[in-house]
Amino acid sequence: MSSGKKSSELETNPAPDPQAPITRKGFLISLKNSGTPMPIPEQNVYGRCRPVSEFEKLNRVGEGSYGIVYRARDTRSGEIVALKRVRMDQEKDGLPVSGLREIMILKRCQHENIVRLREVVVGKSLDSIFLVMDFCEQDLASVLDNMSQPFTESEVKCITLQVLRALKYMHARYIIHRDLKVSNLLMTDKGCIKVADFGLARLYGNPPKPMTPQMVTLWYRAPELLLGARTHTTAVDMWAFGCILGELLLGKPLLPGNSEIAQLDMIIDLLGAPSESIWPGFLDLPAVQNFTLSQQPYNNLKTKFQMLGQAGRSLLNILFIYNPSTRATADECLSSKYFTEPPQPCDPRMMPTFPQHRNNVAPPQAQPSTEIPISHLLDVFIKRQRLE
């Protein structure tokens, strides 16, 4: 078989999960014998990492920016963990830079509201590299999709305070997440929120270096990115956080555009049109000449969020400032009166629990019973709590 044919077969048949057969065996290059390939000794196949065979895959729970995530059991400890397979589709030599960035950034982060990287485990093939992380029972996107009614304002404050603490921690360490959205916010059954999926995260410095503007998910993408700004600051995370806050309050996405121009139109409909006077440098952005922007002059946040008091609307207003250099920081948001006025943020342990929709393992068939299911009683209890 020719090498070209082998290569094409590997590209069309990548290993889909931890239990998949080996497709790309590793080898060493001998420096003594003019670069001749030599097999890796069996005792050195995994290096210092544990083999992925020590983890029992239970079910697939999602797909991040740069990898598929499974719920798995550590056969050594019996603990349930999240196993994220690093995507290697386009790589022929080594680990992709996105995977290296994610590992490096997660190793820097030790915070209760950021998902914890436990270790890296490997298989025998070059495309079998996995990140082992703490498992969280829910992601907020699945919860919102299956809720009969939105979170209460007290619960929204509980969630967003935890996200802000994570953002303050990251930004103080010069980390921009660059893909904040409800599906990347995980929640444990104890109500603890954890920011996850750092596949697009980057370190930044001063002066900032150019980055790809299209990487942030469209519905949460800041206007400077939509208009082609090549440098990113922590302000892109704060805009995304504002979109998340609005989504939690409304129970549906705040700005669900289906294209970049539609996204800009939605932003302008909500906030009014940007201008050079409120956003110095606006006219110099690369894409300004490519779009004919609406000249809608009014800020409609008050109309959109009639349920919010003045402090809540003020918080949204400072999150949705067009000029990224004056947009609110996580530290400023944590000082907002919104989080101290009634209703008070609930304790995370008092957050309602939800069925684990991501863990799509079919339950055993229940026998017919005349008793009231415990899930119905829990629903009544949760609803009563909310009414109180």
C-alpha positions in Angstrom: 0.0 0.0 0.0 1.4 3.4 -0.9 2.1 6.0 1.8 -0.3 8.4 0.1 -3.1 5.9 0.4 -2.3 5.2 4.0 -2.4 9.0 4.8 -5.8 9.5 3.2 -7.2 6.5 5.1 -6.0 8.0 8.4 -7.5 11.4 7.6 -10.9 9.9 6.8 -11.0 7.5 9.7 -9.8 9.4 12.8 -10.2 7.7 16.2 -13.6 8.8 17.3 -13.4 8.0 21.0 -11.2 6.7 23.8 -12.0 3.1 23.0 -11.3 3.4 19.2 -8.6 1.3 17.6 -5.1 2.7 17.2 -4.7 4.5 13.9 -1.3 6.4 14.1 1.4 4.6 16.0 4.2 6.7 17.5 7.8 6.1 16.7 11.2 7.5 17.6 13.9 8.7 15.3 17.3 7.1 15.9 20.1 9.7 16.0 22.7 7.0 15.7 21.4 5.4 12.5 20.9 8.4 10.2 17.4 9.2 11.4 16.0 5.7 11.0 12.6 5.2 12.7 12.6 2.9 15.7 9.8 1.5 17.8 9.0 3.0 21.2 9.8 0.6 24.0 6.6 -0.7 25.6 7.5 0.7 29.1 7.9 4.2 27.6 4.8 4.3 25.4 2.8 6.6 27.8 5.8 8.7 29.1 4.8 10.0 32.5 1.1 10.1 31.7 -1.5 7.5 32.7 -3.0 5.4 29.9 -6.5 6.4 28.8 -7.5 2.7 29.1 -7.7 3.3 32.9 -10.8 5.3 32.3 -14.2 3.7 31.5 -16.1 5.9 29.0 -19.8 6.2 30.1 -21.3 8.6 27.6 -20.6 11.6 25.4 -21.7 14.9 27.0 -20.7 17.5 24.5 -18.2 19.0 22.1 -16.0 22.0 22.9 -14.2 24.3 20.6 -11.3 21.9 20.2 -12.4 18.5 21.4 -15.1 16.0 22.3 -16.1 15.6 26.0 -17.1 12.3 27.7 -18.3 11.4 31.1 -16.0 8.7 32.3 -15.1 6.7 35.4 -11.5 6.5 36.8 -11.1 2.8 37.4 -8.4 3.5 40.0 -10.4 5.8 42.2 -13.9 5.1 41.0 -14.5 8.9 40.6 -16.6 10.3 37.8 -14.6 12.7 35.6 -14.9 14.7 32.4 -12.6 13.3 29.7 -11.9 15.8 26.9 -10.3 14.4 23.8 -7.9 16.9 22.2 -8.9 17.4 18.5 -6.1 16.4 16.2 -7.9 16.4 12.8 -5.5 18.8 11.2 -2.3 17.8 13.0 0.4 15.6 11.5 3.3 16.3 13.8 2.6 16.6 17.5 0.0 18.4 19.7 -1.9 21.4 18.1 -1.0 24.8 19.6 -4.6 25.2 20.7 -4.3 22.1 22.9 -1.0 23.3 24.3 -2.6 26.7 25.1 -5.6 25.1 26.9 -3.3 22.9 29.0 -1.0 25.7 29.9 -3.9 28.1 30.8 -5.8 25.5 32.8 -2.7 24.7 34.8 -2.4 28.4 35.7 -6.0 28.5 37.0 -6.8 27.3 40.5 -10.2 28.8 41.3 -13.5 27.2 42.5 -15.4 28.8 39.6 -13.0 27.5 36.9 -13.1 23.9 35.8 -10.0 22.0 37.2 -7.5 20.1 35.0 -6.6 17.0 36.9 -4.1 15.4 34.5 -3.4 14.6 30.9 -3.8 10.9 29.8 -2.8 9.3 26.5 -3.5 6.3 24.3 -1.0 4.4 22.2 -1.7 6.5 19.1 -0.5 10.0 18.4 -4.1 11.3 18.1 -5.2 9.9 21.5 -4.6 12.7 24.0 -7.1 13.5 26.7 -7.6 16.1 29.4 -9.1 14.8 32.7 -11.2 17.4 34.4 -13.7 17.6 37.3 -17.1 16.5 36.1 -20.1 18.9 36.4 -23.6 17.5 36.1 -25.1 20.4 34.0 -24.2 23.0 31.5 -26.4 26.1 31.5 -27.4 25.8 27.9 -29.0 22.4 28.5 -30.7 23.7 31.7 -32.2 26.7 29.9 -33.4 24.6 27.0 -35.3 22.3 29.3 -36.6 24.8 31.9 -40.3 25.5 32.0 -39.7 29.0 33.3 -36.6 31.2 33.5 -34.3 31.4 36.6 -35.6 33.7 39.3 -33.6 37.0 39.7 -32.1 35.7 42.9 -30.8 32.6 41.1 -29.5 34.8 38.2 -27.5 36.8 40.7 -26.1 33.7 42.3 -24.9 32.4 38.9 -23.5 35.6 37.5 -21.7 36.5 40.7 -19.7 33.2 40.4 -19.0 33.9 36.7 -17.7 37.4 37.6 -15.4 36.0 40.3 -13.9 33.6 37.7 -13.5 36.5 35.2 -11.8 38.7 37.8 -9.4 35.9 38.6 -8.6 35.2 34.9 -8.2 38.8 33.8 -5.9 39.5 36.7 -3.7 36.8 35.3 -3.8 38.2 31.7 -6.1 35.4 30.4 -8.9 36.2 28.0 -11.4 33.3 27.6 -12.7 34.5 24.2 -15.6 32.0 24.1 -17.9 32.8 27.0 -21.4 31.5 26.5 -24.0 29.6 28.5 -22.9 26.2 27.1 -19.4 26.9 28.5 -20.8 27.5 32.0 -21.1 24.3 33.9 -23.0 23.8 37.1 -22.6 21.1 39.7 -25.6 19.7 41.7 -24.4 21.8 44.6 -25.0 25.0 42.5 -21.3 25.8 41.9 -20.7 27.4 38.5 -17.5 26.6 36.6 -16.2 28.4 33.5 -15.1 25.7 31.0 -13.7 25.1 27.5 -10.5 27.1 27.3 -9.7 25.9 23.7 -9.9 29.5 22.4 -8.4 31.2 25.5 -5.3 33.4 25.1 -2.8 35.2 27.2 -2.5 38.9 26.4 0.0 41.6 27.1 0.6 45.3 26.6 0.6 46.3 23.8 -1.9 43.6 22.8 -1.0 41.3 19.9 -3.3 40.7 16.9 -5.8 37.8 17.3 -8.4 36.3 15.0 -11.6 38.3 15.5 -14.1 35.6 14.3 -13.3 33.1 17.1 -15.9 34.3 19.7 -19.3 32.7 19.1 -21.5 35.1 17.1 -24.3 35.7 19.6 -21.8 36.8 22.2 -19.3 38.6 19.9 -18.5 42.1 20.9 -19.0 44.9 18.3 -15.3 45.7 18.0 -14.8 42.1 16.8 -17.7 42.2 14.4 -16.1 45.3 12.9 -12.8 43.6 12.4 -10.6 44.8 15.4 -7.5 42.7 15.4 -6.5 43.2 19.0 -8.5 41.8 21.9 -8.8 42.9 25.5 -10.7 41.5 28.4 -13.6 43.7 27.2 -14.6 41.0 24.8 -15.3 38.7 27.7 -17.3 41.4 29.5 -19.5 42.0 26.5 -20.1 38.2 26.3 -20.9 38.3 30.1 -23.5 41.0 29.4 -25.1 38.7 26.8 -25.2 35.9 29.3 -26.8 38.0 32.0 -29.5 39.1 29.6 -30.1 35.5 28.5 -30.5 34.3 32.0 -32.9 37.0 32.8 -35.0 36.5 29.7 -34.7 32.7 29.5 -33.7 33.0 25.8 -30.7 34.3 23.8 -30.5 38.1 23.9 -28.9 38.7 20.5 -29.4 35.6 18.3 -28.1 36.9 15.0 -27.6 34.5 12.1 -24.9 36.6 10.3 -22.4 39.3 11.3 -24.5 42.1 9.7 -27.7 40.7 11.4 -25.8 40.6 14.7 -24.8 44.3 14.3 -28.4 45.2 13.5 -29.6 43.5 16.6 -27.0 45.3 18.8 -28.0 48.6 17.2 -31.7 47.9 17.7 -31.0 47.3 21.4 -28.4 50.0 22.2 -28.6 52.6 19.4 -26.0 53.3 16.7 -22.3 53.7 17.6 -20.4 56.8 16.5 -17.0 58.4 16.7 -18.1 60.6 19.6 -19.0 57.8 21.9 -16.4 55.4 20.5 -13.1 57.1 19.5 -11.5 55.1 16.7 -14.8 53.6 15.6 -14.5 55.0 12.0 -11.0 53.4 11.7 -12.2 49.8 12.3 -11.5 47.7 9.2 -15.1 46.6 8.5 -16.9 49.9 9.1 -16.7 50.7 5.4 -18.1 47.2 4.5 -21.4 47.6 6.3 -24.2 50.2 6.0 -25.2 50.4 9.7 -28.6 51.4 10.9 -28.8 54.9 12.5 -31.3 53.9 15.2 -30.6 56.5 17.9 -32.3 55.0 21.0 -31.2 52.8 23.8 -33.9 50.2 24.3 -32.5 48.3 27.3 -35.2 49.7 29.6 -37.9 48.5 27.3 -36.3 45.0 26.9 -35.7 44.5 30.6 -38.8 46.0 32.2 -38.5 43.5 35.1 -35.2 45.0 36.2 -34.7 47.9 38.6 -32.4 50.8 38.0 -29.3 49.1 39.4 -29.8 46.1 37.1 -30.2 48.3 34.0 -27.2 50.3 35.0 -25.1 47.1 35.2 -26.3 46.1 31.7 -25.5 49.6 30.3 -21.9 49.6 31.5 -21.4 46.0 30.1 -22.8 47.1 26.7 -20.6 50.2 26.3 -19.4 50.3 22.7 -16.0 51.6 23.5 -14.0 48.6 24.8 -11.6 50.8 26.7 -14.4 52.1 29.0 -16.5 49.0 29.2 -17.0 47.6 32.7 -14.5 45.3 34.2 -15.3 42.2 36.3 -14.1 44.1 39.4 -16.4 47.0 38.7 -19.4 44.7 38.1 -18.8 42.9 41.4 -19.2 46.3 43.1 -22.6 46.9 41.4 -25.5 47.7 43.7 -27.5 45.2 41.7 -26.0 42.4 43.8 -26.8 44.0 47.1 -30.4 45.2 46.5 -33.3 42.8 46.9 -33.8 40.1 45.9 -30.5 39.0 47.4 -28.4 36.3 45.5 -29.4 32.9 46.8 -26.8 30.6 48.3 -25.4 28.2 45.6 -26.5 25.2 47.7 -30.1 26.5 47.4 -30.1 26.5 43.6 -32.6 24.1 42.1 -31.4 20.8 40.7 -32.3 19.5 37.2 -32.4 16.2 35.3 -29.0 15.4 33.7 -30.1 15.8 30.1 -26.5 15.6 28.8 -26.0 12.1 30.2 -28.2 10.5 27.6 -28.0 7.0 29.0 -31.4 5.3 28.8 -32.7 4.6 32.3 -34.0 1.1 33.2 -37.6 0.5 32.4 -39.6 1.3 35.6 -42.4 -1.0 36.7 -46.0 0.5 36.8 -46.7 2.1 40.2 -49.5 3.9 41.9 -47.0 5.9 44.0 -46.2 9.6 43.2 -42.8 9.7 41.6 -40.2 11.4 43.7 -39.3 13.7 40.8 -42.8 15.1 40.9 -42.5 15.8 44.6 -39.1 17.6 44.0 -40.6 19.7 41.2 -43.4 20.8 43.6 -40.8 21.6 46.3 -38.6 23.6 43.9 -41.6 25.6 42.5 -42.8 26.3 46.1 -39.3 27.6 46.9 -39.4 29.9 44.0 -42.8 31.2 44.9 -41.6 32.0 48.4 
